[in-house]
Amino acid sequence: MKNKELFQANKGGYLYMVLHIDSGHYCMVASDEKESLRFPSSLDDSVYDSAHFKDIPLFIERVRNAHGGEEFVPFSVRGRDDSKCPMYVENFERIDEQHVLLRAIPIRKEPIEIGPDSPSTTWSSPFFEFMDEAAVLLRTNGEVMKINSSFTKEYGWTEDDLVGGILPYVPKDLQEEFEVTRNRLLAGERKIVLETVRLKKNGTRVPVSIRAYPVYDSEGHLAAAAAMIVSKESAANTQSLIQLQERIIKDRDQLIVDIMENTDLGVGQYDFIHHRFVYLSPAIKSLFEVELNEIYADCMAFQKHIHPDDKGNMVEALCNPGSGEMEYRIMVPGKGLKWLRTKSVPICNSEGRILRLIGFTQDITKQKFSEEVNLKWEKLGMVGHLAAGIAHEVRNPLTSVKGFMQLMDETDSAGTYIDIVMDQLDRIEQIVDELLMLAEPHQGDEMRAADLKRVLLEVSRVLRAEARMHNCEIRFRVPDTELPAICKMDEIKHVIINLVKNSIEAMPDGGTIHLAAWNSGEGPVVEVSDEGIGIPEERLPRLGEPFYSNKEKGTGMGLMKSFKIIERHGGTIEFESEEGKGTTARIRLPRVKESTPL
């Protein structure tokens, strides 16, 4: 084919030219003639004669670099004078050692098939309005048609500032670049990516990445150009924030792992969907004395060393999962008995179905040992107090007996005083019998039917002596009929003695203790009330906690033991108190079936 002008377009809208690199001579080809190319000769036009002299170095550099194997970078080149429009060289193909094929788009000064301008009110897009990137819509003549809220936030201008005018955010030194980009869109290019610099309203220069696209009307005519502008500073800040958040999450996850891997607390997570453990902390191995892989392979392997008496409760807990705590024993041959406590926390879906169960297990063997030791000391202390009262009660009749025996010896009148001596000895015997009743060992571990009225009478007789030593009086009120209950008499006595002793200690200046019992219809009720100093309202919920006491040197183990005893009996202990007026402790026990014999 004959040579054509450098900037003449072919049918596809593109220009194809074969270039001799060293000489700069070129020849134009049509898109359908690319398979039978001819090489330019010295008779053909030269780039050095056709292109603007300022653009020739960039032209030659880009072509030579791409021919040498580097990635081709598109560029624009102006004509030698204004009679020829610029072109944008967008593609490169190596032919041989001396020749390359270039594809270019002519950048016409006037757009082709541009649709009529339409007012901005006729164009609306929720995507354009709410997209995160700054975006601007330009008419074909360069006027601002619309901007979104992200553009205002990033660059400072509002629609009132810009609509209908020329966009002022292009620096003066980059106006030519802006016009070339606009003309490329007008020439038919479908997408332009540009790394450049733009201005904020305050004059600050911002490095940006721009993606520009043509906008067509319903008839396919070019109506506008849309550009999305991403500030590299904002992108860098966002990336830094993302990296910071990722680092925080990673550090947090590592911290959790470090804690789980190095704590004595055993943590396990059980999946109820797949019926297997999905996580076990290393402490689980030492707590249950079972290898972790064994538990992963068989989810029931952790029960391997659980005490036979506790397996039933464990199975029930697994069959009815939920929030709660349970204490149980581990027995390993050659290692003795170990107490564990597991707290369970369920993870549910929106429908309330349990998906996973997280268990936190700790070794409470030392705590159990401490509780037993403290209870033993408390019992010893209680025996000491009771012994003092009993000794006081026994001493009085013994003194009388001793005195009368001396008087009988001196006066030789035994018959006169023998009845008095016998009465005092009977009193001593009664006191000893009451002490034996309090500690009677024949009750065993079995719960049996008993008359609470009798239990209260026995306790009150023993405690009256100690009450008198502290200037206190015990007033007793029970029904005339029997008050049946299923209980361990020695444990109920222990609870009542502990409550009465607390009442005595709450009244350092003396006072009255009311010990009452009745049948509420739902079961027997025992009530111990005093006129003591009372308990602050905020402390009432904590009564029964280990090592929490209102006494200066108290351990709280007495009330804790009392709570556990009544809990084992299926009952409750309630406290009501008012500072300066006294405290009432109320024990409620389950109702006894009428067929149960006493």
C-alpha positions in Angstrom: 0.0 0.0 0.0 1.1 3.6 -0.5 2.4 5.6 2.4 -0.2 7.6 4.2 0.1 10.6 6.6 1.3 9.6 10.0 -1.9 10.6 11.8 -4.4 9.2 9.3 -6.8 6.7 10.9 -7.8 3.4 9.3 -11.3 1.8 9.4 -10.9 0.5 12.9 -10.1 3.9 14.4 -6.5 2.8 15.0 -3.3 3.7 13.2 -0.8 0.9 12.5 2.7 1.9 11.5 5.9 -0.1 10.8 8.9 1.7 12.1 12.6 1.3 11.3 14.2 2.0 14.7 17.6 3.3 13.6 16.5 5.6 10.7 13.1 6.6 12.1 11.4 5.9 8.8 7.9 4.5 8.9 5.1 3.4 6.7 1.4 3.1 7.5 -0.6 -0.1 7.1 -4.3 -1.0 7.3 -5.5 -3.4 10.0 -6.3 -6.0 7.3 -2.8 -5.7 5.9 -0.9 -6.6 9.0 -0.2 -10.1 7.8 1.6 -8.9 4.7 3.7 -6.0 6.0 6.2 -4.1 3.9 9.2 -2.4 5.6 9.8 1.3 5.3 12.5 2.7 3.0 14.4 5.9 2.9 11.7 7.3 0.6 9.1 7.0 3.4 8.4 9.7 6.0 10.6 9.9 9.1 9.5 10.4 12.7 12.2 13.0 13.0 10.4 15.1 10.3 6.8 14.4 11.5 6.9 14.5 15.3 7.3 17.5 17.5 11.0 17.9 18.3 10.4 17.9 22.1 8.6 14.6 21.9 11.1 12.8 19.7 13.5 11.7 22.6 10.6 10.1 24.5 9.4 8.4 21.4 12.7 6.9 20.5 13.5 6.0 24.2 10.2 4.1 24.7 10.5 2.2 21.5 14.1 1.2 22.0 13.5 0.1 25.6 10.5 -2.0 24.6 12.5 -3.5 21.6 15.3 -4.4 24.1 12.9 -6.4 26.2 11.5 -4.0 28.8 7.8 -3.5 29.4 6.3 -1.1 26.9 5.0 2.1 28.5 2.3 3.9 26.4 2.9 7.5 25.5 1.6 10.5 23.5 3.4 12.4 20.8 2.5 15.6 19.2 2.7 16.5 15.5 5.5 18.8 14.2 3.0 21.7 13.9 -0.7 22.4 14.8 -1.9 21.2 11.5 -1.5 17.6 12.7 -3.2 16.3 15.7 -1.4 14.4 18.4 -1.6 10.6 18.7 -1.4 8.2 21.6 0.8 5.2 21.1 -0.8 2.4 23.1 0.6 -0.9 21.8 4.0 -2.3 20.6 4.9 -5.5 18.7 8.5 -6.5 17.8 9.0 -7.6 14.2 12.7 -8.2 13.9 16.1 -6.7 15.0 15.3 -3.4 13.1 11.6 -3.1 12.9 8.6 -2.8 15.2 4.8 -2.4 14.7 3.1 0.4 16.6 -0.6 0.9 17.2 -1.8 4.4 17.9 -5.0 6.4 18.5 -5.3 9.8 16.9 -6.2 12.5 19.5 -8.5 14.7 17.5 -9.2 18.2 18.6 -12.9 17.8 18.0 -14.8 14.8 19.3 -16.5 12.5 16.9 -20.3 11.7 17.3 -20.6 13.6 20.6 -24.1 13.6 22.0 -25.9 16.9 23.0 -25.1 18.2 26.4 -27.7 17.4 29.0 -28.2 19.2 32.4 -26.7 17.5 35.4 -30.2 16.8 36.8 -30.8 14.3 34.1 -28.0 12.1 35.2 -28.1 10.2 38.5 -26.6 7.0 39.9 -26.6 5.7 43.5 -23.4 3.9 42.7 -21.8 7.2 41.7 -23.1 9.0 44.8 -22.1 6.4 47.4 -18.9 4.9 46.0 -15.9 5.2 48.4 -13.6 6.8 45.7 -13.8 10.4 44.8 -15.6 10.7 41.4 -16.3 13.5 38.9 -18.4 13.6 35.8 -17.3 16.0 33.0 -19.0 17.2 29.9 -17.2 16.8 26.6 -16.1 20.4 26.7 -14.4 19.8 30.1 -17.1 21.5 32.3 -17.9 19.8 35.6 -21.3 18.1 35.4 -21.4 16.3 38.8 -19.2 15.3 41.8 -19.9 12.8 44.6 -19.6 13.3 48.3 -16.3 11.4 48.5 -14.8 14.1 46.1 -15.9 16.8 48.4 -14.6 15.0 51.5 -11.2 14.4 49.9 -10.6 17.6 47.9 -12.8 20.2 49.7 -14.9 21.5 46.8 -18.7 21.2 46.8 -21.0 20.9 43.8 -21.9 24.6 44.2 -18.2 25.4 43.8 -17.6 23.3 40.6 -20.7 22.5 38.6 -20.8 24.4 35.3 -17.2 25.4 35.5 -13.8 24.0 34.5 -12.3 21.7 37.1 -9.7 23.7 39.0 -7.9 20.7 40.6 -5.4 20.2 37.7 -2.0 21.9 38.4 -1.0 24.4 35.6 2.1 22.4 34.8 -0.2 19.4 34.1 -2.9 21.1 32.0 -1.5 19.6 28.8 -1.5 16.1 30.3 -5.2 16.7 31.3 -6.1 17.8 27.7 -4.3 14.8 26.2 -6.2 12.4 28.5 -9.5 14.1 27.7 -8.8 13.9 24.0 -7.9 10.2 24.2 -11.4 9.6 25.6 -13.0 11.7 22.9 -11.0 9.7 20.4 -12.7 6.5 21.5 -10.4 5.0 24.1 -12.5 3.0 26.6 -10.3 3.2 29.7 -7.4 5.4 30.8 -5.3 4.8 33.9 -3.1 7.7 34.9 -0.7 8.2 37.8 -0.4 12.0 38.3 -0.9 14.9 40.8 -4.0 16.9 41.6 -4.8 19.9 43.9 -7.0 20.2 46.9 -9.0 23.3 47.5 -6.4 24.6 49.9 -3.7 24.3 47.2 -2.1 21.1 48.5 -0.7 18.8 45.8 -1.8 15.2 46.2 -0.4 12.2 44.3 -3.3 10.3 42.8 -4.3 7.4 40.6 -7.0 8.2 38.1 -9.2 5.8 36.1 -11.2 7.6 33.4 -14.1 6.1 31.3 -16.3 7.5 28.5 -20.1 7.8 29.2 -22.4 7.3 26.3 -26.0 8.4 25.7 -28.9 6.1 24.7 -27.9 6.5 21.0 -24.3 5.5 21.6 -22.9 9.0 21.3 -20.2 10.2 23.7 -22.0 12.3 26.3 -19.5 12.8 29.1 -16.4 11.4 30.8 -16.3 9.9 34.3 -13.2 9.8 36.4 -12.5 8.0 39.7 -9.6 9.5 41.7 -7.9 7.6 44.4 -5.5 9.6 46.6 -2.3 7.7 47.2 -2.0 9.4 50.6 -5.5 8.1 51.6 -4.7 4.7 50.0 -1.5 4.6 51.9 -3.2 5.6 55.2 -5.9 3.0 54.6 -3.3 0.4 53.8 -1.4 1.3 57.0 -4.5 1.1 59.0 -5.4 -2.3 57.6 -1.8 -3.5 58.2 -2.1 -2.1 61.8 -5.4 -3.9 62.4 -4.0 -7.1 60.9 -1.0 -6.8 63.2 -3.2 -6.1 66.2 -5.4 -9.1 65.4 -2.3 -11.3 64.8 -0.7 -10.1 68.1 -4.0 -10.6 70.0 -4.4 -14.1 68.5 -0.8 -14.9 69.5 -1.3 -13.5 72.9 -4.4 -15.7 73.4 -2.4 -18.7 72.1 0.5 -17.9 74.5 -1.9 -17.7 77.4 -3.7 -20.9 76.5 -0.5 -22.7 75.9 1.2 -21.7 79.2 -1.6 -21.5 81.7 -2.6 -24.2 84.3 -6.2 -23.6 83.2 -7.4 -26.3 80.9 -9.5 -25.1 77.9 -11.4 -27.3 75.6 -13.9 -26.6 72.8 -16.4 -29.3 71.8 -18.2 -29.1 68.4 -21.8 -30.5 68.7 -22.2 -30.5 65.0 -19.3 -32.8 64.2 -19.2 -34.4 67.7 -15.6 -33.9 68.4 -13.2 -31.6 70.2 -11.8 -28.8 68.0 -9.4 -27.4 70.5 -7.6 -28.6 73.7 -5.0 -26.6 75.6 -1.9 -28.4 76.7 -3.0 -28.2 80.4 -5.8 -30.7 79.6 -3.2 -33.5 79.4 -1.9 -32.9 82.9 -5.4 -32.3 84.4 -7.1 -35.5 83.0 -3.9 -37.5 82.7 -4.8 -38.4 79.1 -2.9 -37.7 75.9 -4.5 -34.9 73.7 -4.3 -37.0 70.5 -6.3 -39.7 72.3 -9.1 -37.2 73.2 -9.1 -35.8 69.7 -9.5 -39.4 68.3 -12.1 -40.3 70.9 -14.0 -37.5 72.5 -15.0 -39.6 75.5 -11.4 -40.5 76.3 -11.1 -37.6 78.8 -13.4 -39.7 81.2 -10.8 -42.4 81.4 -9.8 -41.6 85.0 -12.9 -39.9 86.3 -14.1 -41.4 89.6 -16.9 -44.0 89.1 -19.2 -42.1 91.5 -18.9 -38.9 89.4 -19.3 -40.4 85.9 -23.1 -40.3 86.1 -23.1 -36.6 86.8 -20.6 -36.1 83.9 -22.7 -38.0 81.4 -25.8 -36.0 82.5 -23.9 -32.7 82.0 -22.8 -33.8 78.5 -26.3 -34.9 77.5 -27.8 -31.7 78.8 -25.2 -29.1 77.9 -25.5 -25.5 79.2 -23.9 -22.9 81.4 -22.8 -24.2 84.8 -20.1 -25.7 87.0 -19.4 -29.2 88.3 -16.8 -30.6 90.6 -15.5 -34.2 90.2 -12.6 -36.4 91.1 -9.9 -37.9 89.0 -8.2 -41.2 90.2 -5.0 -42.2 88.5 -3.3 -45.4 89.7 -0.1 -44.4 91.6 -0.9 -40.7 91.6 -3.8 -40.6 94.1 -7.0 -38.5 94.0 -7.4 -35.2 92.3 -10.3 -32.7 92.4 -11.3 -30.8 89.2 -13.8 -28.1 88.6 -15.2 -27.4 85.1 -17.2 -24.3 84.1 -19.1 -24.7 80.8 -20.1 -21.8 78.4 -22.3 -22.7 75.4 -22.1 -21.0 72.0 -25.5 -20.9 70.4 -26.9 -19.9 67.0 -29.7 -17.4 66.4 -32.3 -20.2 67.1 -30.8 -21.1 70.5 -29.2 -24.3 69.3 -25.9 -25.1 71.0 -23.2 -25.3 68.4 -20.2 -25.5 70.6 -19.4 -25.8 74.3 -16.3 -24.3 75.8 -15.1 -25.8 79.0 -12.6 -24.2 81.5 -11.1 -26.7 83.9 -8.9 -26.1 86.9 -7.4 -28.3 89.6 -9.1 -27.5 93.0 -7.4 -30.3 95.0 -5.5 -27.8 97.2 -8.7 -25.7 97.7 -10.6 -28.8 98.7 -7.8 -29.7 101.2 -7.9 -26.2 102.6 -11.7 -26.3 103.0 -11.4 -29.6 104.9 -8.7 -28.2 107.2 -10.7 -25.0 107.9 -13.8 -27.0 108.6 -11.9 -29.2 111.0 -10.5 -26.1 112.8 -14.0 -24.6 112.9 -15.4 -27.8 114.4 -12.6 -27.7 117.0 -13.5 -24.1 117.8 -17.2 -25.0 118.1 -16.3 -27.9 120.4 -14.2 -25.5 122.5 -17.1 -23.0 122.9 -19.5 -25.8 123.7 -17.1 -27.3 126.2 -16.8 -24.0 128.0 -20.6 -23.8 128.3 -20.9 -27.4 129.4 -18.1 -27.0 131.9 -19.9 -24.0 133.4 -23.1 -25.9 133.6 -21.5 -29.0 135.2 -19.4 -26.9 137.6 -22.5 -25.4 139.3 -24.1 -28.7 140.4 -20.7 -30.2 141.2 -20.0 -27.3 143.5 -23.4 -27.9 145.2 -22.7 -31.6 145.5 -19.3 -31.0 147.0 -20.7 -28.4 149.5 -23.5 -30.7 150.7 -21.1 -33.7 150.9 -18.8 -31.6 153.2 -21.9 -30.5 155.2 -23.1 -34.0 155.6 -19.7 -35.1 156.8 -19.6 -32.3 159.4 -23.1 -32.7 160.6 -23.6 -36.4 160.1 -27.0 -35.7 158.5 -26.8 -37.5 155.2 -30.5 -38.2 155.0 -31.4 -34.5 155.1 -29.3 -33.5 152.0 -29.3 -36.8 150.0 -32.3 -35.6 147.8 -30.5 -32.4 147.0 -27.3 -34.2 146.0 -29.2 -36.6 143.9 -31.0 -33.8 142.1 -27.7 -32.1 141.2 -26.2 -35.4 140.0 -29.3 -36.0 137.8 -28.7 -32.5 136.3 -25.1 -33.4 135.5 -26.2 -36.6 133.9 -28.8 -34.7 131.8 -26.2 -32.3 130.6 -23.8 -35.1 129.6 -26.7 -36.9 127.8 -27.5 -33.8 125.8 -23.8 -33.4 124.8 -23.8 -37.1 123.6 -27.0 -36.5 121.7 -25.4 -33.6 119.9 -22.5 -35.8 118.7 -24.3 -39.1 118.4 -22.4 -41.1 115.8 -25.1 -43.6 114.9 -26.7 -41.3 112.3 -24.4 -42.5 109.5 -24.3 -41.0 106.1 -27.9 -41.9 105.3 -30.7 -39.4 105.2 -33.7 -40.6 107.1 -37.0 -39.3 108.4 -36.7 -37.3 111.6 -38.7 -34.9 113.8 -37.1 -31.4 113.5 -38.9 -30.4 116.7 -36.8 -32.9 118.6 -33.6 -31.8 116.8 -34.3 -28.2 117.8 -35.0 -29.1 121.4 -31.7 -31.0 121.7 -29.7 -28.1 120.2 -31.4 -25.4 122.3 -30.6 -27.2 125.5 -27.0 -27.4 124.7 -26.7 -23.9 123.4 -28.6 -22.3 126.3 -25.5 -22.6 128.5 -23.3 -20.8 126.0 -26.0 -18.2 125.5 -26.1 -17.4 129.2 -22.3 -17.0 129.3 -22.8 -14.1 126.8 -25.8 -12.6 128.5 -28.1 -13.9 125.8 -31.5 -15.7 126.0 -32.8 -18.3 123.6 -36.6 -18.2 123.1 -38.0 -21.4 121.6 -41.2 -21.6 119.5 -42.3 -24.9 117.8 -45.6 -26.4 116.9 -47.3 -28.9 119.2 -47.3 -31.6 116.6 -44.3 -33.3 115.0 -42.3 -31.5 112.3 -41.2 -34.2 109.9 -38.2 -33.9 107.6 -35.9 -36.1 105.6 -32.4 -35.2 106.8 -29.1 -36.1 108.5 -29.7 -35.1 112.0 -26.1 -34.4 112.9 -25.7 -32.1 109.8 -28.9 -30.1 110.6 -27.7 -29.7 114.2 -24.4 -28.4 112.8 -26.2 -25.8 110.7 -28.5 -24.6 113.5 -25.7 -24.4 116.0 -23.6 -22.4 113.5 -26.5 -19.9 113.0 -27.2 -19.6 116.7 -23.5 -19.0 117.4 -23.4 -16.3 114.8 -26.4 -14.7 116.4 -24.7 -14.8 119.8 -21.6 -13.2 118.4 -23.7 -10.5 116.7 -24.9 -9.3 120.1 -21.8 -8.5 122.1 -23.9 -6.7 124.7 -26.4 -9.5 125.0 -30.0 -9.9 123.7 -32.7 -12.4 122.7 -32.4 -15.1 120.0 -35.6 -16.5 118.6 -35.4 -20.1 117.4 -38.7 -21.0 115.7 -40.0 -23.8 113.4 -43.2 -24.4 111.5 -44.6 -26.2 108.5 -45.2 -23.8 105.5 -47.2 -26.4 103.5 -44.3 -26.7 101.0 -42.0 -28.1 103.7 -40.6 -27.4 107.2 -39.1 -24.0 107.9 -36.5 -23.2 110.7 -35.9 -19.6 111.6 -33.1 -18.1 113.7 -33.4 -14.4 114.4 -31.4 -12.0 116.7 -31.3 -8.4 117.8 -27.7 -7.9 116.8 -25.7 -5.4 114.8 -27.1 -6.6 111.4 -25.4 -7.1 108.0 -25.1 -4.4 105.3 -27.4 -5.0 102.4 -24.6 -5.1 99.8 -23.0 -8.0 101.8 -26.0 -10.3 101.9 -25.5 -11.8 98.4 -22.0 -12.8 99.3 -22.9 -14.8 102.4 -21.9 -18.4 102.0 -18.8 -17.6 99.8 -15.6 -19.2 101.1 -13.3 -16.9 103.0 -15.9 -14.1 103.1 -17.0 -13.3 106.6 -18.5 -10.3 108.6 -16.3 -11.3 111.5 -12.9 -9.7 112.0 -11.1 -13.1 112.2 -13.7 -15.2 110.4 -13.1 -17.4 107.4 -16.6 -17.8 106.1 -16.2 -21.5 106.0 -19.0 -22.1 108.6 -21.7 -20.5 106.5 -20.2 -22.1 103.3 -20.5 -25.5 105.0 -24.0 -24.7 106.1 -25.1 -23.7 102.6 -23.7 -26.9 101.2 -25.4 -29.0 103.8 -28.8 -27.5 103.1 -28.2 -27.7 99.4 -27.5 -31.4 99.7 -30.8 -31.7 101.5 -32.6 -30.0 98.6 -33.3 -26.9 100.6 -32.3 -23.2 100.8 -31.0 -20.7 103.3 -32.3 -17.1 103.2 -31.0 -14.1 105.0 -32.8 -10.8 105.9 -31.0 -8.1 107.8 -31.2 -4.5 108.9 -28.3 -2.7 110.3 -28.7 -1.9 114.0 -31.9 -4.1 114.3 -30.8 -7.7 113.7 -30.6 -10.6 111.3 -33.0 -13.4 110.4 -31.7 -16.7 108.9 -34.4 -18.9 107.4 -33.9 -22.6 106.4 -36.4 -24.1 104.0 -36.4 -27.9 103.6 -38.4 -30.0 101.1 -41.8 -31.4 102.1 -42.0 -35.0 103.3 -44.3 -37.4 101.7 -47.1 -38.4 104.1 -46.3 -42.1 103.7 -42.7 -41.6 105.1 -42.5 -43.0 108.7 -40.6 -41.1 111.4 
